[in-house]
Amino acid sequence: MTLGSSRILVVEDDLAIRRAIVAQLRGESYDVIEAGDGRDALAAAGKDRPDLILTDLAMPVMDGFELIAALRKAVSTPIIVLSVRGGETDRVRALDLGADDFVAKPFSVAELLARVRAQLRRSGLASLSRLRFAALTIDFDRRRVLRGDDEIRLTPTEFALLSLLASNSGKVITTDQIIARVWRDTPSTTAETVRVHVAALRKKIEPDPASPQFIITEPWIGYRFIAEPIDE
């Protein structure tokens, strides 16, 4: 399936906003379905099997938080939250419930479309044995990382951290999610532990760690791998 033929479910109770989003997506040749609240969205997700879901948070009947939680019990479909409630608490709650990204309203059409493309690409990365980026190759089977033809020596923890972030390219990974996946919820692991290891990883893979091309910090939330994978 090409990105342009992907099916996207738009969940938004404000009709004017929903129509504007739907028009933009259809203009990019996406197959779009709509829902005005979480309950209808849950039914549509089961019936129409979308490749991506865009949802607001503040909605009648079933809000966005309830919808994300319900969806995550049944599917792994990428979810992008579009909400005026862009504060840290709401962002972290949505991501911890299982959302893949969060875009605060108002947002530009270009940003939204870029986030959509990133999530659709990411959804096809999980089964790959190797990922290639413009200046970096990650070989999961051999546990090797290359910059060009030169191997970058990583510790097991650094490789696990890079693998988690790169295989979720474009997605915000919260600090708690990193601790759970990389450190297996070891009690002594803190946000500072994660920060130190990310800094060490940047020194090894980034041409300029002060201006990262791969791993950026999402303040107070976590980290995002921003490089786009190259199709092989």
N, C-alpha and C positions, 0 to 999 in steps of 0.2 A: 504494500500500500504506500503510495507516495504521500508526502505531507499534505499536498493540495487536496487529496481525496479523503482525508481523515474526517471522521464524524465528531463534532463538538457539541456538547450539551451546555447551553447558557441558562443559568438559573439566576433570575433577577426579578424582583417584584415591581420595580419601577418600569412601566411599559416603555416610556420614551428612551430610557437608558438601554433597556434590553434590545429595542429595535435598532438603536445606533450600533451596538456591539454586533448584533446579528448581521447587519448590513455590511459592516467592515469585513467580517469573517467570510461571508458569502462572496464579497468582492475579491477575496483571495482564493476562491474556489473550494472552500471547505463546505462540507455537508453539515448544516446546523439544525439542531432541534432546540426547542425552548421549553422552559418551565417557569412559573411565576412564584413558586414556593418550594420548600424542601420536600414536602410530601409528594407533589407531582414530579419533582426531579428524581426522587428515589424510584418511583414507578417507571419513569422514562429510562433511567439508567438500566433497569432490569430488562426492559422491553427492547430498547434500541441499541444497547451495547456501544456507547460512545467511546472514542479513543482518548478523549480529554474532556474534563468538566471544568467550567468556569462558574463560580458561585459567589453570590453576595453573602454577607453574614446576617444582617438584620432583615428578616423576612417573617411573614405570618405563618401560622400553622406549625411549621418546623423550620427553625432558623438554620443558618449555615453551620454552626458548630454541631448541632444534632445531625445534620445531613452528612457531614464529614465522618462523624463517628459511625453512623449507620452504614455508609458506603464502605468504610474500611473493614467492616465485619464480613463483607461479601466480595469486594473487588479490589484490584490494585491499580485501577485507572488513575492516571495523573489528575490532580486537582489543583487548580489555581484559584485562590481567593481574590476577589475584587471587592474592596470595601473602603468606605470612608473611615471606618474604625481602624486606623493604622497605628495605634499605640502599641508599645512593646508588649503589654499583657495580652491583647487580642492576637497579635502576630504569633507570639510564642504558643498560646493556647491552640490556635488553628494548626500550626505546624506540628505540635506534639500530638494532636488528634489524628494527624495523617495527611494534612495538606502538603503539597509539594512546593508551592510558591505562594507569595502574597504580594499583590499589587495594590497600593493605596490609591483611592480616588482623591482628586482627579488624576488621570494618567493619560499619557499620549498614546495615540493609536500605534505608532512605531514601536513603543516599548511593549505594549500588549502583544503585538504580533511576534515580536522577538521572543518574548517569554513563552508564547504558544509553540513556536518552532522548537525552542530549546526543550520543552517538556515532551513533545512528540518524538524528538530525536532520542532523548534520554530513555524513553519507554522501550526502545529497542536495543539498549546497550547491555542489559543485565546478563544476557546469555553469551556475550562475546568473550573470547579468550585473549583478545588483544585490543587495545585502544591506541589509535594514532591521533596526535594533535600536530599542529604546525611545527613545533620544535621538540616534541616529546612523544615517546612510545612507551606504553605500559604493557608488558607481557605477563598476564596473570598466571599462565601455566608454569612459566619458568621463573616467575617472581623476579623479573628484571625490568629496570627502567633505563631507557636510552635517550640521550640527547644527541641526535644525529647518529653517529656510529659509536659514540662514547658512552660507556655504561656509568650510571650514577649509583653509587653504593648507598643503599638505604638500610637502616635498622629494620627489624621485623615490625616494630610499632609504626615507624614512618611509612613503610610499604602498606600496611593495613589502613593507615590514615589516608594516604594518597589514593588507594584503591576505592575506598568508600566515597571520597569526594569526587574523583574522576568518573566513576561509574554512575554517579548522580549529577553529571554535568548540567549546569543551569539551575539546579535545585538548592535551596537553602537547607543545610543540615544543622540542626540546633546542637548546642554544646552537649546537652543531655543525650541526644541521639548518638553523638560521637562517643561519649563515655560508655554508653550501653553497647555499642557495636565494636569499638576498638579495645576498650578496657574491660568489657564484660561486667560493667557496673561495680568494679573494684571499689570498695568503700573509701579508700584514701585518694581516689582520683578526683581532682577539682577542675574548675574552669581554667585555673592558672596552669595546671598540668597540660591541658589541651593547648593553651596559648603557647607555651614553651615548645611543644612538639611541632606545632604549625610553623613557628618561627624557624626552627631548625630545618624543617622540610623546605621552606621557602629558600633558605640559604643554599640548598643543594639543587633545586630545580628551577628557580627563577633567575633569569639573566640579571635582573635588578630587583632584589627583595623589597626595596623601598617603594617600588612601583610594580606590583605583581601583575603578571600576565595570566596566571593560572588560578591562584587561590586568593580570594578577597575576603575581608572580614565584614560580616553583617553586624554592626554594633549592637551589643547586648543580646544578640540572638545566637549567632554561630558563624558558619563559613559557607562560601559558595565557590565551586570550581567553575570558572567563567569561559575557559577555552572551548572552542567548538571542535568536536571530533571530525576526523576526515574519513569519508567513506572509502572502503577498500574493495 
